[in-house]
């Protein structure tokens, strides 16, 4: 088994840790918390993130649902957080979504 991400995956967990100047950022008061995904064609979709623990450790995640990963190719991911009156953007990560083998029509 591999850790590859495939079109149609449900339950793939994207987890990020927010760090600034080498220090963990307390995101316990962040609202909203979003994961932005850029599909291979440039279309951007936004998903609600949740805290992994209490947020003091800077960890948040998003778990894919049906139709999230609908296209094979190179995707991008960025976290967007609002803490009080401040808006923060993470660095942009790049990842691959791979196609699946298809059965011929019967």
Phi and psi in radians as a Rosetta constraint file:
Dihedral C 1 N 2 CA 2 C 2 CIRCULARHARMONIC -2.011 0.35
Dihedral N 2 CA 2 C 2 N 3 CIRCULARHARMONIC 3.017 0.35
Dihedral C 2 N 3 CA 3 C 3 CIRCULARHARMONIC -1.733 0.35
Dihedral N 3 CA 3 C 3 N 4 CIRCULARHARMONIC 0.355 0.35
Dihedral C 3 N 4 CA 4 C 4 CIRCULARHARMONIC -1.149 0.35
Dihedral N 4 CA 4 C 4 N 5 CIRCULARHARMONIC 2.575 0.35
Dihedral C 4 N 5 CA 5 C 5 CIRCULARHARMONIC -1.712 0.35
Dihedral N 5 CA 5 C 5 N 6 CIRCULARHARMONIC 2.268 0.35
Dihedral C 5 N 6 CA 6 C 6 CIRCULARHARMONIC -2.085 0.35
Dihedral N 6 CA 6 C 6 N 7 CIRCULARHARMONIC 2.697 0.35
Dihedral C 6 N 7 CA 7 C 7 CIRCULARHARMONIC -0.923 0.35
Dihedral N 7 CA 7 C 7 N 8 CIRCULARHARMONIC 2.331 0.35
Dihedral C 7 N 8 CA 8 C 8 CIRCULARHARMONIC 1.514 0.35
Dihedral N 8 CA 8 C 8 N 9 CIRCULARHARMONIC -0.077 0.35
Dihedral C 8 N 9 CA 9 C 9 CIRCULARHARMONIC -0.982 0.35
Dihedral N 9 CA 9 C 9 N 10 CIRCULARHARMONIC 2.356 0.35
Dihedral C 9 N 10 CA 10 C 10 CIRCULARHARMONIC -2.082 0.35
Dihedral N 10 CA 10 C 10 N 11 CIRCULARHARMONIC 2.303 0.35
Dihedral C 10 N 11 CA 11 C 11 CIRCULARHARMONIC 1.662 0.35
Dihedral N 11 CA 11 C 11 N 12 CIRCULARHARMONIC 0.108 0.35
Dihedral C 11 N 12 CA 12 C 12 CIRCULARHARMONIC -1.224 0.35
Dihedral N 12 CA 12 C 12 N 13 CIRCULARHARMONIC 2.229 0.35
Dihedral C 12 N 13 CA 13 C 13 CIRCULARHARMONIC -1.775 0.35
Dihedral N 13 CA 13 C 13 N 14 CIRCULARHARMONIC 2.171 0.35
Dihedral C 13 N 14 CA 14 C 14 CIRCULARHARMONIC -1.796 0.35
Dihedral N 14 CA 14 C 14 N 15 CIRCULARHARMONIC 2.034 0.35
Dihedral C 14 N 15 CA 15 C 15 CIRCULARHARMONIC -2.138 0.35
Dihedral N 15 CA 15 C 15 N 16 CIRCULARHARMONIC 2.372 0.35
Dihedral C 15 N 16 CA 16 C 16 CIRCULARHARMONIC -2.292 0.35
Dihedral N 16 CA 16 C 16 N 17 CIRCULARHARMONIC 2.665 0.35
Dihedral C 16 N 17 CA 17 C 17 CIRCULARHARMONIC -2.049 0.35
Dihedral N 17 CA 17 C 17 N 18 CIRCULARHARMONIC 2.189 0.35
Dihedral C 17 N 18 CA 18 C 18 CIRCULARHARMONIC -1.557 0.35
Dihedral N 18 CA 18 C 18 N 19 CIRCULARHARMONIC 2.128 0.35
Dihedral C 18 N 19 CA 19 C 19 CIRCULARHARMONIC -2.282 0.35
Dihedral N 19 CA 19 C 19 N 20 CIRCULARHARMONIC 2.437 0.35
Dihedral C 19 N 20 CA 20 C 20 CIRCULARHARMONIC -2.321 0.35
Dihedral N 20 CA 20 C 20 N 21 CIRCULARHARMONIC 2.207 0.35
Dihedral C 20 N 21 CA 21 C 21 CIRCULARHARMONIC 0.929 0.35
Dihedral N 21 CA 21 C 21 N 22 CIRCULARHARMONIC 0.680 0.35
Dihedral C 21 N 22 CA 22 C 22 CIRCULARHARMONIC 1.383 0.35
Dihedral N 22 CA 22 C 22 N 23 CIRCULARHARMONIC 0.029 0.35
Dihedral C 22 N 23 CA 23 C 23 CIRCULARHARMONIC -1.962 0.35
Dihedral N 23 CA 23 C 23 N 24 CIRCULARHARMONIC 2.485 0.35
Dihedral C 23 N 24 CA 24 C 24 CIRCULARHARMONIC -1.105 0.35
Dihedral N 24 CA 24 C 24 N 25 CIRCULARHARMONIC 2.472 0.35
Dihedral C 24 N 25 CA 25 C 25 CIRCULARHARMONIC -1.756 0.35
Dihedral N 25 CA 25 C 25 N 26 CIRCULARHARMONIC 2.246 0.35
Dihedral C 25 N 26 CA 26 C 26 CIRCULARHARMONIC -1.282 0.35
Dihedral N 26 CA 26 C 26 N 27 CIRCULARHARMONIC 1.914 0.35
Dihedral C 26 N 27 CA 27 C 27 CIRCULARHARMONIC -1.862 0.35
Dihedral N 27 CA 27 C 27 N 28 CIRCULARHARMONIC 0.285 0.35
Dihedral C 27 N 28 CA 28 C 28 CIRCULARHARMONIC -1.059 0.35
Dihedral N 28 CA 28 C 28 N 29 CIRCULARHARMONIC -0.459 0.35
Dihedral C 28 N 29 CA 29 C 29 CIRCULARHARMONIC -1.746 0.35
Dihedral N 29 CA 29 C 29 N 30 CIRCULARHARMONIC 0.160 0.35
Dihedral C 29 N 30 CA 30 C 30 CIRCULARHARMONIC -1.262 0.35
Dihedral N 30 CA 30 C 30 N 31 CIRCULARHARMONIC 2.325 0.35
Dihedral C 30 N 31 CA 31 C 31 CIRCULARHARMONIC -2.879 0.35
Dihedral N 31 CA 31 C 31 N 32 CIRCULARHARMONIC 2.012 0.35
Dihedral C 31 N 32 CA 32 C 32 CIRCULARHARMONIC -1.476 0.35
Dihedral N 32 CA 32 C 32 N 33 CIRCULARHARMONIC 2.957 0.35
Dihedral C 32 N 33 CA 33 C 33 CIRCULARHARMONIC -2.181 0.35
Dihedral N 33 CA 33 C 33 N 34 CIRCULARHARMONIC 2.143 0.35
Dihedral C 33 N 34 CA 34 C 34 CIRCULARHARMONIC -2.259 0.35
Dihedral N 34 CA 34 C 34 N 35 CIRCULARHARMONIC 2.568 0.35
Dihedral C 34 N 35 CA 35 C 35 CIRCULARHARMONIC -1.862 0.35
Dihedral N 35 CA 35 C 35 N 36 CIRCULARHARMONIC 2.168 0.35
Dihedral C 35 N 36 CA 36 C 36 CIRCULARHARMONIC -1.809 0.35
Dihedral N 36 CA 36 C 36 N 37 CIRCULARHARMONIC 2.242 0.35
Dihedral C 36 N 37 CA 37 C 37 CIRCULARHARMONIC -2.006 0.35
Dihedral N 37 CA 37 C 37 N 38 CIRCULARHARMONIC 2.264 0.35
Dihedral C 37 N 38 CA 38 C 38 CIRCULARHARMONIC -1.833 0.35
Dihedral N 38 CA 38 C 38 N 39 CIRCULARHARMONIC 2.076 0.35
Dihedral C 38 N 39 CA 39 C 39 CIRCULARHARMONIC -1.310 0.35
Dihedral N 39 CA 39 C 39 N 40 CIRCULARHARMONIC 2.919 0.35
Dihedral C 39 N 40 CA 40 C 40 CIRCULARHARMONIC -0.961 0.35
Dihedral N 40 CA 40 C 40 N 41 CIRCULARHARMONIC -0.514 0.35
Dihedral C 40 N 41 CA 41 C 41 CIRCULARHARMONIC -1.512 0.35
Dihedral N 41 CA 41 C 41 N 42 CIRCULARHARMONIC 0.039 0.35
Dihedral C 41 N 42 CA 42 C 42 CIRCULARHARMONIC 1.655 0.35
Dihedral N 42 CA 42 C 42 N 43 CIRCULARHARMONIC -0.139 0.35
Dihedral C 42 N 43 CA 43 C 43 CIRCULARHARMONIC -1.127 0.35
Dihedral N 43 CA 43 C 43 N 44 CIRCULARHARMONIC 2.287 0.35
Dihedral C 43 N 44 CA 44 C 44 CIRCULARHARMONIC -1.867 0.35
Dihedral N 44 CA 44 C 44 N 45 CIRCULARHARMONIC 2.290 0.35
Dihedral C 44 N 45 CA 45 C 45 CIRCULARHARMONIC -2.107 0.35
Dihedral N 45 CA 45 C 45 N 46 CIRCULARHARMONIC 2.609 0.35
Dihedral C 45 N 46 CA 46 C 46 CIRCULARHARMONIC -2.130 0.35
Dihedral N 46 CA 46 C 46 N 47 CIRCULARHARMONIC 2.381 0.35
Dihedral C 46 N 47 CA 47 C 47 CIRCULARHARMONIC -2.249 0.35
Dihedral N 47 CA 47 C 47 N 48 CIRCULARHARMONIC 2.525 0.35
Dihedral C 47 N 48 CA 48 C 48 CIRCULARHARMONIC -1.255 0.35
Dihedral N 48 CA 48 C 48 N 49 CIRCULARHARMONIC 2.307 0.35
Dihedral C 48 N 49 CA 49 C 49 CIRCULARHARMONIC -1.705 0.35
Dihedral N 49 CA 49 C 49 N 50 CIRCULARHARMONIC 2.794 0.35
Dihedral C 49 N 50 CA 50 C 50 CIRCULARHARMONIC -2.227 0.35
Dihedral N 50 CA 50 C 50 N 51 CIRCULARHARMONIC 2.777 0.35
Dihedral C 50 N 51 CA 51 C 51 CIRCULARHARMONIC -1.260 0.35
Dihedral N 51 CA 51 C 51 N 52 CIRCULARHARMONIC 2.528 0.35
Dihedral C 51 N 52 CA 52 C 52 CIRCULARHARMONIC -1.378 0.35
Dihedral N 52 CA 52 C 52 N 53 CIRCULARHARMONIC -0.735 0.35
Dihedral C 52 N 53 CA 53 C 53 CIRCULARHARMONIC -2.199 0.35
Dihedral N 53 CA 53 C 53 N 54 CIRCULARHARMONIC -2.077 0.35
Dihedral C 53 N 54 CA 54 C 54 CIRCULARHARMONIC -1.721 0.35
Dihedral N 54 CA 54 C 54 N 55 CIRCULARHARMONIC -0.042 0.35
Dihedral C 54 N 55 CA 55 C 55 CIRCULARHARMONIC 1.611 0.35
Dihedral N 55 CA 55 C 55 N 56 CIRCULARHARMONIC -0.304 0.35
Dihedral C 55 N 56 CA 56 C 56 CIRCULARHARMONIC -1.103 0.35
Dihedral N 56 CA 56 C 56 N 57 CIRCULARHARMONIC -0.502 0.35
Dihedral C 56 N 57 CA 57 C 57 CIRCULARHARMONIC -1.478 0.35
Dihedral N 57 CA 57 C 57 N 58 CIRCULARHARMONIC 0.024 0.35
Dihedral C 57 N 58 CA 58 C 58 CIRCULARHARMONIC 1.321 0.35
Dihedral N 58 CA 58 C 58 N 59 CIRCULARHARMONIC 0.181 0.35
Dihedral C 58 N 59 CA 59 C 59 CIRCULARHARMONIC -1.666 0.35
Dihedral N 59 CA 59 C 59 N 60 CIRCULARHARMONIC 2.305 0.35
Dihedral C 59 N 60 CA 60 C 60 CIRCULARHARMONIC -2.454 0.35
Dihedral N 60 CA 60 C 60 N 61 CIRCULARHARMONIC 2.852 0.35
Dihedral C 60 N 61 CA 61 C 61 CIRCULARHARMONIC -2.623 0.35
Dihedral N 61 CA 61 C 61 N 62 CIRCULARHARMONIC 2.874 0.35
Dihedral C 61 N 62 CA 62 C 62 CIRCULARHARMONIC -2.441 0.35
Dihedral N 62 CA 62 C 62 N 63 CIRCULARHARMONIC 2.399 0.35
Dihedral C 62 N 63 CA 63 C 63 CIRCULARHARMONIC -1.977 0.35
Dihedral N 63 CA 63 C 63 N 64 CIRCULARHARMONIC 2.198 0.35
Dihedral C 63 N 64 CA 64 C 64 CIRCULARHARMONIC -1.159 0.35
Dihedral N 64 CA 64 C 64 N 65 CIRCULARHARMONIC 2.596 0.35
Dihedral C 64 N 65 CA 65 C 65 CIRCULARHARMONIC -2.101 0.35
Dihedral N 65 CA 65 C 65 N 66 CIRCULARHARMONIC 3.137 0.35
Dihedral C 65 N 66 CA 66 C 66 CIRCULARHARMONIC -0.939 0.35
Dihedral N 66 CA 66 C 66 N 67 CIRCULARHARMONIC 2.374 0.35
Dihedral C 66 N 67 CA 67 C 67 CIRCULARHARMONIC 1.306 0.35
Dihedral N 67 CA 67 C 67 N 68 CIRCULARHARMONIC 0.013 0.35
Dihedral C 67 N 68 CA 68 C 68 CIRCULARHARMONIC -1.118 0.35
Dihedral N 68 CA 68 C 68 N 69 CIRCULARHARMONIC -0.860 0.35
Dihedral C 68 N 69 CA 69 C 69 CIRCULARHARMONIC -1.781 0.35
Dihedral N 69 CA 69 C 69 N 70 CIRCULARHARMONIC 1.377 0.35
Dihedral C 69 N 70 CA 70 C 70 CIRCULARHARMONIC -1.712 0.35
Dihedral N 70 CA 70 C 70 N 71 CIRCULARHARMONIC -0.159 0.35
Dihedral C 70 N 71 CA 71 C 71 CIRCULARHARMONIC -2.379 0.35
Dihedral N 71 CA 71 C 71 N 72 CIRCULARHARMONIC 2.368 0.35
Dihedral C 71 N 72 CA 72 C 72 CIRCULARHARMONIC -1.338 0.35
Dihedral N 72 CA 72 C 72 N 73 CIRCULARHARMONIC 2.599 0.35
Dihedral C 72 N 73 CA 73 C 73 CIRCULARHARMONIC 2.409 0.35
Dihedral N 73 CA 73 C 73 N 74 CIRCULARHARMONIC -2.900 0.35
Dihedral C 73 N 74 CA 74 C 74 CIRCULARHARMONIC -1.551 0.35
Dihedral N 74 CA 74 C 74 N 75 CIRCULARHARMONIC 2.124 0.35
Dihedral C 74 N 75 CA 75 C 75 CIRCULARHARMONIC -1.936 0.35
Dihedral N 75 CA 75 C 75 N 76 CIRCULARHARMONIC 2.811 0.35
Dihedral C 75 N 76 CA 76 C 76 CIRCULARHARMONIC -2.204 0.35
Dihedral N 76 CA 76 C 76 N 77 CIRCULARHARMONIC 2.706 0.35
Dihedral C 76 N 77 CA 77 C 77 CIRCULARHARMONIC -2.428 0.35
Dihedral N 77 CA 77 C 77 N 78 CIRCULARHARMONIC 2.368 0.35
Dihedral C 77 N 78 CA 78 C 78 CIRCULARHARMONIC -2.480 0.35
Dihedral N 78 CA 78 C 78 N 79 CIRCULARHARMONIC 2.430 0.35
Dihedral C 78 N 79 CA 79 C 79 CIRCULARHARMONIC -1.636 0.35
Dihedral N 79 CA 79 C 79 N 80 CIRCULARHARMONIC 2.398 0.35
Dihedral C 79 N 80 CA 80 C 80 CIRCULARHARMONIC -2.188 0.35
Dihedral N 80 CA 80 C 80 N 81 CIRCULARHARMONIC 2.182 0.35
Dihedral C 80 N 81 CA 81 C 81 CIRCULARHARMONIC -2.221 0.35
Dihedral N 81 CA 81 C 81 N 82 CIRCULARHARMONIC 2.503 0.35
Dihedral C 81 N 82 CA 82 C 82 CIRCULARHARMONIC -2.006 0.35
Dihedral N 82 CA 82 C 82 N 83 CIRCULARHARMONIC 2.137 0.35
Dihedral C 82 N 83 CA 83 C 83 CIRCULARHARMONIC -2.187 0.35
Dihedral N 83 CA 83 C 83 N 84 CIRCULARHARMONIC 1.923 0.35
Dihedral C 83 N 84 CA 84 C 84 CIRCULARHARMONIC 1.084 0.35
Dihedral N 84 CA 84 C 84 N 85 CIRCULARHARMONIC -2.210 0.35
Dihedral C 84 N 85 CA 85 C 85 CIRCULARHARMONIC -1.614 0.35
Dihedral N 85 CA 85 C 85 N 86 CIRCULARHARMONIC 0.114 0.35
Dihedral C 85 N 86 CA 86 C 86 CIRCULARHARMONIC -1.826 0.35
Dihedral N 86 CA 86 C 86 N 87 CIRCULARHARMONIC 2.475 0.35
Dihedral C 86 N 87 CA 87 C 87 CIRCULARHARMONIC -2.001 0.35
Dihedral N 87 CA 87 C 87 N 88 CIRCULARHARMONIC 2.204 0.35
Dihedral C 87 N 88 CA 88 C 88 CIRCULARHARMONIC -2.114 0.35
Dihedral N 88 CA 88 C 88 N 89 CIRCULARHARMONIC 2.486 0.35
Dihedral C 88 N 89 CA 89 C 89 CIRCULARHARMONIC -2.122 0.35
Dihedral N 89 CA 89 C 89 N 90 CIRCULARHARMONIC 2.347 0.35
Dihedral C 89 N 90 CA 90 C 90 CIRCULARHARMONIC -1.422 0.35
Dihedral N 90 CA 90 C 90 N 91 CIRCULARHARMONIC 3.035 0.35
Dihedral C 90 N 91 CA 91 C 91 CIRCULARHARMONIC -1.153 0.35
Dihedral N 91 CA 91 C 91 N 92 CIRCULARHARMONIC 2.869 0.35
Dihedral C 91 N 92 CA 92 C 92 CIRCULARHARMONIC -1.722 0.35
Dihedral N 92 CA 92 C 92 N 93 CIRCULARHARMONIC 2.195 0.35
Dihedral C 92 N 93 CA 93 C 93 CIRCULARHARMONIC -1.757 0.35
Dihedral N 93 CA 93 C 93 N 94 CIRCULARHARMONIC 2.593 0.35
Dihedral C 93 N 94 CA 94 C 94 CIRCULARHARMONIC -2.028 0.35
Dihedral N 94 CA 94 C 94 N 95 CIRCULARHARMONIC 2.414 0.35
Dihedral C 94 N 95 CA 95 C 95 CIRCULARHARMONIC -2.559 0.35
Dihedral N 95 CA 95 C 95 N 96 CIRCULARHARMONIC 2.798 0.35
Dihedral C 95 N 96 CA 96 C 96 CIRCULARHARMONIC -1.779 0.35
Dihedral N 96 CA 96 C 96 N 97 CIRCULARHARMONIC 2.452 0.35
Dihedral C 96 N 97 CA 97 C 97 CIRCULARHARMONIC -2.010 0.35
Dihedral N 97 CA 97 C 97 N 98 CIRCULARHARMONIC 2.175 0.35
Dihedral C 97 N 98 CA 98 C 98 CIRCULARHARMONIC -1.734 0.35
Dihedral N 98 CA 98 C 98 N 99 CIRCULARHARMONIC 2.615 0.35
Dihedral C 98 N 99 CA 99 C 99 CIRCULARHARMONIC -1.265 0.35
Dihedral N 99 CA 99 C 99 N 100 CIRCULARHARMONIC 2.928 0.35
Dihedral C 99 N 100 CA 100 C 100 CIRCULARHARMONIC -2.006 0.35
Dihedral N 100 CA 100 C 100 N 101 CIRCULARHARMONIC 2.800 0.35
Dihedral C 100 N 101 CA 101 C 101 CIRCULARHARMONIC -1.292 0.35
Dihedral N 101 CA 101 C 101 N 102 CIRCULARHARMONIC 2.400 0.35
Dihedral C 101 N 102 CA 102 C 102 CIRCULARHARMONIC -1.943 0.35
Dihedral N 102 CA 102 C 102 N 103 CIRCULARHARMONIC 2.455 0.35
Dihedral C 102 N 103 CA 103 C 103 CIRCULARHARMONIC -1.379 0.35
Dihedral N 103 CA 103 C 103 N 104 CIRCULARHARMONIC 2.524 0.35
Dihedral C 103 N 104 CA 104 C 104 CIRCULARHARMONIC -1.218 0.35
Dihedral N 104 CA 104 C 104 N 105 CIRCULARHARMONIC 2.678 0.35
Dihedral C 104 N 105 CA 105 C 105 CIRCULARHARMONIC -1.086 0.35
Dihedral N 105 CA 105 C 105 N 106 CIRCULARHARMONIC 2.565 0.35
